[in-house]
Amino acid sequence: MHPFMQQISITYRCAMRFREKELADTGLAGCQTPYLTALCRRPGITQEELAQELSVNKSSVTRQLCSLEENGYVRREASPCDRRSLLVYPTEKTYAVMGRIFSCYGEWNEYLTQDFTDGEKAELSRLMLRIADRAAAYVKGGSSACEPLDTI
C-alpha cells in the first residue's frame, strides 16, 4: 500500500476506535456515526441514496441499518412511490445522541491537529477536501485511476 493511503487508512481506523470508546454506552459502533449524520441531514433518504452518499456498497448499508434499527436508532418504511425502495428515518434516540457524535468528531479533529497552527489546519482542510473531491469524482465518473480528471 502506498504510504499516503496507509496513513489515511490508519487514521480512519483509529477514528473508529475513538468513537467506539467515546460512545460505548450508546451501543453504537464507530462506523455507524456517518450513517446517523447522513440520515439527520436527509431524513427519508433511500438505502441506495445513502450508499451513494457514504460511498459504501449496498450490502454494507443494509447490514448497518439492520443493526441501527434493532438498537432503535432508525426506522425503515416502504416508499409510497416505489414499494421496492425503503426510506430510512432517524428516530428520537438518534437526535438525542447527535450532540455527542458531533462532539466526538470535534474532539478527534482537535486531538489530531492540536500542534498545528491555524494556517496549517486551513491548508490541511483545503488539501483533504481536494483529495475527497477527486475520490468522489472517480466513483461518480468511473474514470481510470491513471486518467486525469479535468474537473478537479
Salt bridges, closest charged atoms under 4 A:
ASP25 OD1 - ARG100 NH2 2.83
GLU48 OE1 - LYS58 NZ 3.75
GLU49 OE1 - ARG42 NH2 3.70
GLU53 OE2 - ARG41 NH2 2.80
GLU53 OE1 - ARG42 NH1 3.13
GLU69 OE1 - ARG76 NH2 2.87
GLU77 OE2 - ARG75 NH1 2.20
ASP82 OD1 - ARG84 NE 3.04
GLU110 OE1 - LYS121 NZ 3.81
GLU123 OE2 - ARG126 NH2 2.71
